[in-house]
């Protein structure tokens, strides 16, 4: 960045304008947050407007930047509850949630089984190539053609099933 007298003056002007905010922030950390503000925060937190929640959290955060011995017990409890309490994503699920999940899973499994059974009921019959007899005939043809003579069905001492993978016809 080009440093000139104009930019120096502008930076000093910005610094002067930011001083009241720094003074305000220092003043906000000097005194404790009032007890009525922190009283019963556990029950009031969810119903508070988001802006008020943010303001309270920022005030507590600013107080925590200083010495923790200066914090009141109420402030420590409120800061802990806001940071780690059961609200927002850590809220306890309402009663009946586990039952709804279990019923939803059971319904999904039942629907998938019904779809599977319907597809199987209307499917075409098993192809002729899926019978044990056909697969044994395929083995014989492969032996005659000496297919895969190194490690396959035509090799010496082969003990595998070859192409057979189905039960006999009629089962």
Secondary structure, 3 states (H helix, E strand, C coil): CCCCHHHHHHHHHHHHHHHHHHHHHHHHCCCCCCHHHHCCHHHHHHHCCHHHHHHHHHHHHHHHHCCHHHCCHHHHHHHHHHHHCCCHHHCCCCCCHHHHHHHHHHHHHHHHHHHHHHHHHCCCCCCHHHCHHHHHHHHHHHHHCCCCCCCCCCCCCCCCCCCCCCCCCCC
